[in-house]
Amino acid sequence: MKPSRLLALLLMLVVAPAIRAQAPEAAPAAAGPSRLVVDVTGGISQPMPIAIPGMATPAVADTPAGDTAALGLRVADVVTNDLKNSGLFNPLPKSALQTVGYSQMSTPEYPFWIQTGAQALVQGFVQLNGDGTLTVGCYLYDVFAKSELTRQGYVVPAAQWRQAAHKCADMIYTRLTGEGPYFNSRVVYVSETGPKLNRIKRLAYMDQDGANHRFLTNGQTIVLTPRFAPNQQSIVYMSYAGNRARVYVYDMGTGKQRLVVDQPHMTFSPRFSPDGKYVIFSMAIGGNTDIYRTIAGGGGALERLTTSPAIDTGASYSPDGSRIVFESDRSGTQQLYVMNADGSNQNRISFGAGRYGSAAWSPRGDLIAFTRIGGGFNVGVMGVDGSNARILTNGWQDEGPSWSPNGRVIMYFRTGQGSGKADLWSVDLTGVNERPVPTPLDGSDPSWGPLLP
């Protein structure tokens, strides 16, 4: 590549406003159209072969996260793992790759990549900027069409290099599948340890792939059902502090916890509304449990949404906030119901064999995930009217589904028979790509947050 062309490319990636946007740029017109896509229904059985060599650097430079040459290899590893874990891609082994120099970013050696069998190629670079930030450039190519599909650059603090790698993987995934992104996201869950009858349970959060793990509470009190706020700045959950089950909010910035509802009754199963203004929860009074909502900031009046003489709990909002799915035993068995956000127009939607609970409305708005209980615990999905229900998992005790930001993958927890040991798992809507999610200790009650900025 001529020096003038290399300089122009570098300026485009470092300075252009589009570099700081998450949405990828359109491919240059000169590259022409390409029909290289991944079939999201058939791609599991025939995942796309894709080459992801280590990312280059224009000059090796030290950063607090390691030198740029080492970071280039680590970024490529994160992208590889993200795409592989989706089940839709088959990254080539490192032994089949070649080293890519910085001068090759926009001029791939197509003859070499064609003979590897790769259909798509990812190349990129890691560069240290004058202000101490990193620019991570990411390019996607159609190998057989010999054309660039898209490119994007990400400017991040050195400590956030993994976030840039996840954004690169999201760009590739979105361009080749037509699905929304989900790799650049976090999960809050309950970390568990100790014997079956005396478990220590504390709040923890991590990247969706298990990296950047952090404990939030010390385990002195049992915590359950954590749920991210839409802005991810706080977490609502139930705690047994003072031997009373009550709903709290944890502030991610300060680490402080505050009581949401100061009532003498048990409050549990909380969740934020999609706009973050309200917390919906269940409260048990005199043997009767109903669903309420209150202002998320605390101190507001309680609005009662259900009034049946039964156990109504496990509420989850639709993405537009207009409706709520919840579980109730008013029919004699635990089933799912949908109502308007003000509590009106309550209708049962589950009618299959067994009991249904822990419902979660998809961020796409088209499906509801659930736990079916009957001959075991299994996670499944159904239409918002209860139609086309199908089971996705077949573990001994799978429960507590939570959706990825793009509504294609579900995270849940699996408890081993007789052991009490719980682990996090994920499965996509095909039910085929099922895999464990790594955590330092046992894990339960996952809540998948929205995309990070």
C-alpha positions in Angstrom: 0.0 0.0 0.0 1.3 3.5 -0.8 2.1 5.7 2.2 -0.4 8.4 1.1 -3.2 5.8 0.9 -2.3 4.3 4.3 -2.4 7.8 5.8 -5.8 8.5 4.4 -7.1 5.2 5.7 -5.7 5.9 9.2 -7.2 9.4 9.3 -10.6 8.0 8.2 -10.6 5.4 11.0 -9.3 7.7 13.7 -11.0 11.0 13.0 -14.3 10.3 11.1 -17.4 10.8 13.3 -18.7 7.4 12.2 -15.9 5.8 14.1 -17.4 6.6 17.5 -20.8 5.3 16.4 -21.8 1.7 17.1 -23.6 1.1 13.8 -21.1 0.0 11.1 -20.5 2.1 8.1 -21.8 0.9 4.7 -19.2 -0.8 2.5 -17.7 1.5 -0.2 -19.7 1.6 -3.4 -16.7 0.3 -5.3 -16.9 -3.0 -3.5 -20.2 -3.8 -5.1 -23.1 -5.7 -3.5 -22.6 -9.0 -1.8 -25.1 -11.7 -0.8 -22.9 -13.3 1.9 -25.2 -14.0 4.8 -25.7 -16.5 7.6 -28.9 -18.5 7.7 -29.9 -18.0 11.4 -32.2 -21.1 11.3 -30.0 -23.4 9.3 -26.7 -21.9 10.3 -26.4 -24.0 13.5 -25.9 -27.2 11.5 -23.8 -25.5 8.9 -22.0 -22.6 10.6 -20.1 -20.2 8.4 -16.4 -20.8 8.1 -14.7 -17.5 9.0 -11.0 -16.5 9.4 -10.0 -14.2 12.2 -6.2 -13.7 12.3 -4.5 -11.7 15.0 -5.0 -8.0 14.6 -2.0 -5.9 13.6 -0.5 -2.7 15.0 1.2 0.2 13.2 3.8 0.4 16.0 4.2 -1.7 19.1 3.4 0.5 22.1 2.9 -0.1 25.8 -0.4 0.5 27.4 -1.8 -0.3 30.9 -3.6 -3.3 29.4 -0.4 -4.6 27.6 1.4 -3.7 24.4 -0.6 -3.2 21.2 0.8 -6.3 19.6 -0.4 -8.5 22.4 -3.7 -6.7 22.5 -4.2 -7.4 18.8 -4.0 -11.1 19.5 -6.4 -10.9 22.4 -8.9 -8.8 20.5 -9.0 -11.4 17.8 -9.5 -14.1 20.4 -12.5 -12.3 21.9 -14.0 -11.8 18.5 -13.4 -15.5 17.7 -15.0 -16.7 20.9 -18.1 -14.4 20.6 -18.8 -15.6 17.0 -18.1 -19.2 17.8 -20.4 -19.2 20.9 -23.3 -17.8 18.8 -23.3 -21.2 17.0 -23.6 -19.5 13.6 -19.9 -19.3 12.8 -17.0 -21.8 12.6 -13.8 -19.8 13.1 -10.8 -21.4 11.5 -8.2 -22.8 13.9 -5.1 -20.7 14.5 -3.0 -23.3 12.6 -4.9 -22.4 9.4 -4.3 -18.7 9.7 -1.4 -16.5 8.6 0.0 -13.4 10.2 -1.5 -10.2 8.7 0.6 -7.1 8.6 -0.7 -3.6 9.1 -0.3 -2.8 5.4 -2.7 -5.5 4.5 -5.8 -4.1 6.3 -7.5 -3.0 3.1 -5.8 -5.4 0.7 -6.3 -9.0 1.9 -4.4 -11.8 0.3 -7.5 -13.4 -1.1 -5.8 -16.3 -2.8 -4.5 -17.5 0.5 -7.8 -17.1 2.3 -9.8 -18.8 -0.5 -7.7 -22.0 -0.2 -8.5 -22.1 3.6 -12.2 -22.6 2.9 -13.1 -19.4 4.8 -16.2 -17.6 3.4 -15.6 -14.4 5.5 -12.5 -12.8 6.7 -12.0 -10.4 9.6 -8.9 -8.2 9.8 -8.1 -5.3 12.1 -5.5 -3.3 14.0 -4.9 -1.9 17.5 -3.2 1.5 17.7 -2.2 3.6 20.7 -3.4 7.2 20.4 -1.6 10.3 21.7 -4.1 10.8 24.5 -3.6 7.2 25.8 -6.8 5.8 24.2 -6.8 2.9 21.8 -8.2 2.8 18.3 -9.4 -0.7 17.4 -10.1 -1.0 13.6 -12.3 -3.9 12.4 -12.8 -4.9 8.7 -15.0 -7.6 7.3 -14.5 -9.1 3.8 -16.3 -11.5 1.6 -13.5 -13.9 0.6 -15.0 -15.4 -2.6 -16.4 -12.1 -3.9 -13.1 -10.4 -3.0 -14.9 -7.4 -1.6 -15.1 -5.4 1.6 -18.5 -5.8 3.4 -18.0 -3.2 6.2 -15.5 -1.6 8.5 -15.7 0.2 11.8 -13.3 1.8 14.3 -13.7 2.1 18.0 -11.9 4.6 20.3 -11.7 3.3 23.9 -9.7 3.7 27.0 -7.0 0.9 27.1 -8.8 -0.8 30.0 -11.9 -1.2 27.8 -10.2 -3.1 24.9 -12.6 -6.0 25.5 -15.5 -3.8 24.9 -14.1 -2.7 21.5 -13.6 -6.4 20.7 -17.2 -7.2 21.5 -18.4 -4.3 19.4 -16.3 -5.6 16.5 -17.9 -9.1 16.9 -21.3 -7.4 17.0 -20.6 -5.6 13.8 -19.7 -8.8 12.0 -22.6 -10.7 13.5 -25.1 -8.1 12.6 -23.8 -7.6 9.0 -23.8 -11.4 8.3 -26.9 -12.5 10.0 -29.3 -9.5 9.9 -29.9 -10.0 13.6 -29.3 -7.3 16.2 -26.1 -7.2 18.3 -25.7 -8.7 21.8 -22.1 -9.4 22.6 -21.3 -6.0 24.1 -23.5 -6.5 27.1 -23.4 -7.5 30.8 -25.1 -10.0 33.1 -26.0 -9.6 36.8 -26.7 -12.9 38.7 -26.6 -14.6 42.1 -23.2 -16.1 42.8 -23.5 -19.2 45.1 -21.2 -21.3 47.2 -21.4 -23.6 50.2 -23.4 -26.7 51.1 -26.9 -27.4 49.7 -28.7 -26.4 52.9 -26.5 -23.4 53.8 -25.8 -21.6 50.5 -24.1 -18.2 50.5 -25.7 -16.0 47.8 -24.3 -12.7 46.7 -24.8 -10.3 43.8 -22.2 -10.4 41.0 -22.0 -9.1 37.5 -19.8 -9.7 34.5 -19.6 -9.4 30.7 -21.9 -11.8 28.8 -18.9 -14.1 28.1 -17.9 -14.3 31.8 -15.0 -11.8 31.7 -14.6 -8.7 33.9 -16.2 -10.5 36.8 -17.0 -8.5 40.0 -18.8 -9.3 43.3 -21.2 -6.6 44.5 -22.3 -7.9 47.9 -20.4 -9.8 50.6 -22.8 -12.7 51.1 -23.8 -11.8 54.7 -27.4 -11.8 53.6 -29.1 -14.0 51.0 -30.0 -12.2 47.7 -32.3 -13.3 44.9 -33.7 -12.3 41.5 -31.5 -9.3 40.6 -32.6 -7.3 37.6 -30.8 -4.5 35.8 -32.3 -1.0 35.4 -32.6 0.0 31.7 -29.7 2.4 32.1 -27.6 -0.3 33.9 -26.8 2.2 36.7 -28.7 0.2 39.3 -30.0 -3.3 40.1 -33.2 -4.2 41.9 -33.3 -7.4 43.9 -34.7 -9.1 46.9 -32.6 -9.4 50.1 -33.2 -11.2 53.4 -31.4 -8.4 55.3 -32.6 -8.4 58.9 -34.2 -11.8 58.2 -37.0 -10.1 56.2 -37.6 -10.6 52.5 -37.7 -7.1 51.0 -36.9 -5.3 47.8 -33.7 -3.2 47.5 -31.9 -1.2 44.8 -28.1 -1.4 44.5 -26.5 1.7 43.0 -23.6 0.6 40.7 -21.8 4.0 41.0 -21.7 4.3 44.8 -22.1 0.7 45.9 -24.9 1.8 48.2 -28.2 -0.1 48.8 -31.5 1.3 49.6 -34.9 -0.1 50.5 -37.6 0.4 47.9 -40.7 -0.4 49.9 -40.7 0.1 53.7 -43.5 -2.3 54.6 -43.9 -4.9 57.3 -44.9 -7.5 54.6 -42.8 -9.7 52.5 -41.9 -8.0 49.1 -40.1 -9.9 46.4 -39.8 -10.7 42.6 -38.9 -7.1 41.6 -38.3 -5.7 38.1 -37.9 -2.3 36.5 -40.3 -0.9 34.0 -38.8 -0.4 30.5 -38.5 3.4 31.1 -36.9 2.9 34.5 -39.5 5.0 36.3 -41.2 2.2 38.2 -40.4 -1.0 40.1 -43.0 -3.8 39.8 -42.9 -6.4 42.6 -45.0 -8.8 44.6 -46.2 -8.3 48.2 -47.7 -11.0 50.5 -50.3 -9.8 53.0 -52.2 -12.2 55.2 -51.6 -15.2 52.9 -52.5 -13.4 49.7 -49.9 -12.3 47.2 -50.5 -9.6 44.6 -48.5 -7.5 42.2 -47.8 -3.8 42.9 -45.8 -1.1 41.4 -44.1 2.0 42.9 -41.8 4.8 41.8 -38.2 3.5 41.4 -36.7 6.3 43.4 -38.7 5.1 46.5 -41.1 6.9 48.8 -44.0 6.8 46.4 -47.5 5.4 46.9 -48.1 1.7 46.1 -50.3 0.9 43.2 -52.0 -2.5 43.4 -52.4 -4.2 40.0 -53.9 -7.6 40.9 -56.6 -8.4 43.4 -57.4 -12.1 43.0 -57.4 -14.3 46.1 -54.4 -16.2 44.8 -50.6 -16.0 44.4 -49.8 -13.5 41.7 -46.1 -12.9 41.1 -43.2 -13.0 38.6 -44.2 -9.9 36.6 -42.4 -8.9 33.5 -43.1 -5.9 31.2 -43.5 -5.9 27.5 -40.7 -3.8 25.9 -43.0 -0.9 25.2 -44.3 -1.0 28.8 -47.9 -1.3 27.8 -48.5 -4.9 29.1 -47.3 -7.3 31.8 -47.0 -11.0 31.9 -47.1 -12.7 35.3 -47.8 -16.1 36.9 -50.8 -16.9 39.1 -52.4 -20.0 40.6 -55.9 -18.6 40.5 -57.0 -21.4 38.1 -55.8 -24.0 40.6 -52.4 -24.5 39.0 -49.5 -22.1 38.4 -50.1 -20.5 34.9 -49.2 -17.4 32.9 -51.4 -14.4 32.4 -51.1 -11.1 30.5 -52.6 -7.8 31.6 -52.4 -4.2 30.7 -49.8 -2.1 32.6 -52.6 -0.7 34.8 -53.8 -4.1 35.8 -56.8 -4.3 33.5 -57.8 -7.0 31.0 -56.2 -10.0 32.7 -56.1 -13.1 30.5 -54.6 -16.5 30.9 -52.2 -17.5 28.0 -50.6 -20.9 29.1 -52.7 -24.0 28.7 -50.1 -26.8 28.1 -49.4 -29.7 30.4 -47.7 -28.8 33.6 -47.2 -25.5 35.5 -45.7 -22.3 34.1 -43.7 -19.6 35.8 -40.7 -17.1 35.7 -41.9 -15.5 32.5 -39.8 -12.9 30.7 -41.0 -10.8 27.7 -38.6 -10.7 24.8 -37.0 -7.4 23.9 -38.4 -7.9 20.4 -41.9 -8.0 21.9 -42.9 -11.2 19.9 -42.2 -14.0 22.4 -42.4 -14.8 26.1 -39.8 -17.1 27.7 -41.0 -19.3 30.6 -40.1 -22.2 32.9 -42.4 -25.2 32.6 -42.6 -27.5 35.6 -43.8 -31.0 35.0 -41.5 -34.1 35.0 -38.7 -31.6 35.6 -38.0 -28.0 34.9 -37.4 -26.8 31.4 -37.1 -23.4 29.6 -39.3 -22.6 26.6 -40.9 -19.8 24.6 -44.4 -19.0 23.4 -46.1 -16.3 21.5 -47.5 -13.4 23.6 -50.9 -14.9 23.2 -49.7 -18.3 24.4 -49.5 -19.8 20.9 -46.7 -22.0 19.5 -45.2 -22.9 22.8 -42.1 -25.0 22.6 -39.4 -26.3 25.0 -35.8 -25.3 24.3 -33.9 -27.1 27.1 -33.9 -30.6 28.6 -31.9 -30.4 31.8 -33.1 -31.8 35.1 -33.9 -28.4 36.5 -33.6 -25.4 34.1 -35.3 -22.2 35.1 -35.1 -18.4 35.4 -34.9 -17.3 31.7 -33.5 -13.9 30.7 -33.2 -12.5 27.2 -30.1 -11.3 25.3 -30.5 -7.7 24.0 -31.4 -8.9 20.5 -34.0 -11.4 21.6 -32.3 -14.4 20.1 -30.5 -16.0 23.0 -31.8 -16.9 26.5 -29.7 -17.3 29.6 -31.0 -19.4 32.5 -29.7 -21.5 35.4 -29.5 -25.2 35.7 -29.5 -27.1 39.0 -27.9 -30.5 39.3 -30.1 -33.3 40.6 -29.5 -33.9 44.3 -26.5 -31.6 44.6 -28.1 -28.2 44.8 -25.3 -26.9 42.6 -26.4 -24.3 40.1 -24.7 -23.0 36.9 -25.5 -20.5 34.2 -26.3 -21.7 30.7 -27.5 -20.2 27.5 -29.6 -21.4 24.5 -30.7 -19.8 21.3 -34.1 -19.9 19.8 -33.3 -23.0 17.8 -32.8 -24.9 21.0 -29.7 -26.5 19.5 -26.9 -24.1 20.6 -26.9 -24.8 24.3 -23.8 -24.1 26.3 -22.5 -23.3 29.8 -21.7 -19.7 30.8 -18.4 -19.5 32.8 -18.6 -18.1 36.4 -16.0 -18.3 39.2 -18.5 -20.0 41.5 -21.9 -21.5 41.1 -24.5 -19.1 39.6 -28.3 -18.6 39.5 -31.0 -16.0 38.7 -29.3 -14.3 35.7 -30.5 -11.0 34.3 -29.1 -10.0 30.9 -28.7 -6.3 30.6 -29.1 -4.1 27.4 -26.2 -3.2 25.1 -23.5 -1.1 26.6 -22.8 2.3 24.9 
